[in-house]
Amino acid sequence: MSQADTPDFIEQALRAKLTVHSLHIEDDSHEHAGHQAAGAGGHYTVAIVADEFEGKRSVARHRLVYDALGPLMQTRIHALAIDAKGPSEV
């Protein structure tokens, strides 16, 4: 498994745990050359619309994303920017 596969793993993990209406994953690692901790993974931005975010505050939405990603946060992801919305917000 290469680091290039990480967006696919992120997508699979999120779709397995959340009712996703739309999802966009951007690999921002190239913008952080030299910053990344050795072996700690890359930098990503996730824009996601899911039913589970409806009526929840930002912190709760982020927690749902982090919970869905589980071990990826410890191995393949060093930093994650999250734009999480409920369907009524788009």
C-alpha positions as CSV (number, residue, x, y, z in Angstrom):
1,M,0.0,0.0,0.0
2,S,1.4,3.4,-1.0
3,Q,0.5,6.8,0.4
4,A,-1.2,7.5,-3.0
5,D,-3.9,5.0,-2.0
6,T,-4.9,6.9,1.1
7,P,-7.7,9.0,-0.5
8,D,-9.3,5.7,-1.5
9,F,-9.0,4.3,2.0
10,I,-10.5,7.6,3.4
11,E,-13.4,7.3,1.0
12,Q,-14.1,3.7,1.9
13,A,-14.0,4.3,5.6
14,L,-16.3,7.3,5.4
15,R,-18.8,5.6,3.1
16,A,-18.8,2.5,5.4
17,K,-19.9,4.6,8.5
18,L,-21.8,7.5,7.1
19,T,-24.7,8.1,4.7
20,V,-22.7,10.2,2.2
21,H,-24.5,12.4,-0.3
22,S,-21.3,13.9,-1.7
23,L,-17.6,13.5,-0.9
24,H,-14.5,15.2,-2.2
25,I,-11.0,14.3,-0.9
26,E,-8.0,16.5,-1.7
27,D,-4.4,15.4,-1.1
28,D,-2.6,18.5,0.2
29,S,0.6,16.7,1.2
30,H,2.6,18.5,-1.5
31,E,1.9,21.8,0.1
32,H,3.5,20.6,3.4
33,A,6.8,19.3,2.2
34,G,9.3,19.1,5.0
35,H,6.5,19.5,7.6
36,Q,5.2,16.0,7.6
37,A,6.3,13.8,10.5
38,A,8.3,10.8,9.5
39,G,6.0,7.9,8.6
40,A,3.0,9.7,10.0
41,G,1.1,10.1,6.8
42,G,-0.1,12.9,4.6
43,H,-2.3,16.1,4.7
44,Y,-5.8,15.9,3.4
45,T,-8.9,18.0,3.0
46,V,-12.3,16.3,3.1
47,A,-15.5,18.0,2.0
48,I,-18.4,15.8,2.9
49,V,-22.2,16.0,3.0
50,A,-23.9,13.3,5.1
51,D,-27.2,12.7,6.8
52,E,-25.5,12.1,10.2
53,F,-24.3,15.8,10.3
54,E,-27.8,17.2,10.1
55,G,-28.5,19.3,13.2
56,K,-25.1,18.7,14.7
57,R,-22.4,21.3,15.6
58,S,-19.0,21.4,14.0
59,V,-17.3,19.5,16.8
60,A,-19.7,16.6,16.7
61,R,-19.4,16.4,12.9
62,H,-15.6,16.3,13.1
63,R,-15.9,13.6,15.8
64,L,-18.0,11.5,13.5
65,V,-15.4,11.8,10.7
66,Y,-12.5,11.0,13.0
67,D,-14.4,8.0,14.4
68,A,-15.1,6.7,10.9
69,L,-11.5,7.1,9.9
70,G,-10.2,5.3,13.0
71,P,-6.8,3.8,12.6
72,L,-6.1,5.8,9.4
73,M,-5.7,8.9,11.7
74,Q,-2.8,7.1,13.4
75,T,-1.1,5.7,10.3
76,R,-1.9,7.3,7.0
77,I,-3.2,10.8,8.0
78,H,-1.0,13.4,9.6
79,A,-3.4,16.3,9.2
80,L,-7.1,16.6,8.1
81,A,-9.1,19.6,7.2
82,I,-12.8,18.9,7.3
83,D,-15.8,20.7,5.7
84,A,-18.8,18.6,6.9
85,K,-22.4,19.6,6.2
86,G,-25.8,18.2,6.4
87,P,-27.9,17.8,3.3
88,S,-30.1,20.8,4.1
89,E,-27.0,23.1,4.1
90,V,-26.1,22.5,0.4
